[in-house]
Amino acid sequence: MSVHTELDTKLDEEDHSGQHGFVKGYLEALALVERLHRLLLDVIKDEFERVDIIEINAVQALLLFNIGENEVTAGELKSRGYYQGSNVSYNLKKLVEMGYMHHQRCEIDRRSVRVRLTEKGRNIRLIVAKLFARHAEGLMSKAVLDLEGLEDINVALRRVERYWTDQIRYIY
């Protein structure tokens, strides 16, 4: 029995408020967000295999894409919500070792290390950016999604993000 099935059974037994449908939809949305993230990583991995880049993984490529032209610390990436602490530290260290990023100790706080992309890192970022641009074009040209639909999705996801952030910060 899956977690969803167990929860459905429990909700059927306890639901007197009519929220069961909403909870089912919410669980479906959560599962979809999770699957989409894993699928995004698979799409990036496939693109890198296609262009014969095998030394970097999809998480690292996405990290380079998200850093862009900025100079950041691991803490900043974590606080932006992109990565968990140990995951980002490990990947930043590997990217520096492989020559995709420069690192430099912060002048003010010597414990902190700031990183930025090297030319090699910017090339990876460009590959990911072109991949995303092709996907955007394909979504539009095949009428999978239009600008209004995309805006609706983004508004809804930002609302969920705010709600979850409030749950973390302001535990009631």
C-alpha positions, 0 to 999 in steps of 0.5 A: 500500500502506498503512502498516498493510498494509506493517507486516502483511506485515513482521510476518507475515515476522518474527513467531514469537512470536504477537504479530502479532494483538496488534500488529494490534489495537494499530494498530487501537486507535491509528487509532480513537483518532485518528479519534475525536478528529477526529470529536469536533472535527467534532461540536463544529464542527457544533454551533457551526454549528447555533447559528450561532457561526462565529468560534470553531473546535472546537479553541478551543471544546474548549480553553475547555471544558477550562479551565473555571473554572480560571485557567491558563498555556499551560504548564499546559495543555501539561503536562496533555497537552491541547495542544502548545505553539505550538498552545495559545499561538496559540489562547489569543492568539486567544481573548483577542483575541476576548474569550473569555478574560482574560489577566494577567501572573503577579506572580511570573514576569512571563514567564508569563501566566495566563488564565481565561474571560470570561462569553463564554468561559463561555457557549461552555463551557456549549454544549459541556457541554450537547452532551456531556451530550446525547451521554452521555444518547443513549449510555445511552438507545440502549444504545450504552454503559453505565456499566460499559463506559465504566469499562472503556474509561477504565481501559484508556485510562489504562493506555495513557496511563501506558505512553506517559508512561513511554516518554517519561520513562524511555527505556530 
